[in-house]
Amino acid sequence: MKVVTVFVTSLQSQEERSDSVANEWNRLVTSYVRGIRYNVLAMNHAHRGDYQSAALIWLRASKGRICNAKILFNLALCYQNGLGITKDIGKVVHLQPCDLLIGFV
């Protein structure tokens, strides 16, 4: 009886771990897709010359769970060139190592 109880408990904990992994994977994919959507939205603003809106979108996205390397890279370009945001080389230096760690550059 003890062996059966341990086996059932082990199966339940494996199912719980599988559910936990699946939920985390779903959250990560959803965040990644949202990040892509925000980046595309910001790029559309930038292509129209509305750098202020683009920089604001990238700035907001960089502070949340939807951040990705492209968002950080584009935000760094805005800071570097003063596009839609005050030029700030210190923030460029801060953002670019993040790009390198993520593997974008």
N, C-alpha and C positions, 0 to 999 in steps of 0.2 A: 504494500500500500504506500509506503514511503517513497519508493522509486517512482511510482506513477504520479504522485503529487509533485515531486521535484521535476519530472519530465514536463508535466502540464504547466507548471510555473515557468520553466525555462522557455517553453514555446510561447507563452503569453508575453514574457519579457522580450523575446525576439520580435514578436509582432508589434509590440509597443515601440521598440527601437526602429523597426522598419517604417512604421507610421511617422515617427519623429523625423527620420531621415527624409522621407517623402515630403513631409510638410516643410522642412527647411529647404529642400530642393525647389519646391514650388514657390516659396517666398523669394529665393534668390533669382529664379528665372523671371518672376513677375517684376522684381526690382530692376533687373537688367533691361527688360523690355521697356519699362517706364523711362529708364535713363536714356535709352535710344530715342524714344518719342520726344523727350524734352530736348535732347541734342538736336534732333531734326527741326523741331519748332524754333529753337534759337538760331539755327543755321538759316532758316527761312527769313527770319528777321534781319540777320546779318547780310544776307544776299540782297535784301531790299534797301540796305543802308541804315537800318534802324539798330545801330549797335548798342544803344542804351537798353532797349528791350532784350536784345540777345544776351548782353552781359548780365542783366538782372536774372534772367532765366538760368544761365549757367551758374551764377553765384548762389541762387537758391538751391539748385540741384546739387551743387558741390557740398552743401551742408547736410544733405539727407542721405537716406539709404539708397537712393537711386543714382548716386554718383558713380561715374566710370572714368576711365583714363581720357577719353575724348572730351568729356565735359571739362576736366581739369586742364587739359592741353589748351582748349579754346579759351577758357577763362584766363589762363596764363598769357595767351596772346593778347587778349583785351587789356590786361594790366601792363604788358610790355609796351604796347603801342598807344595806350590811352584811348582805346576805342569803346565809347559808351560808358567809360568808368575812369576814374582818376588814375593816371599813370603811376605805377608803384612797383619798382624793380624788386623791392624786398618781397613782395607777394609772389612775383614771378619766380624768384629763387626758391621760395617756400613750396610752390606748386610743382615745379619741374621735377624735383626728386621723386615726388609721388608718381608722376608719369613713368619715370624710369623703373620704379619698383613694380608697377602694374604691368609694364612691358609694352607700352604704347609707342614710346620713342625708340 
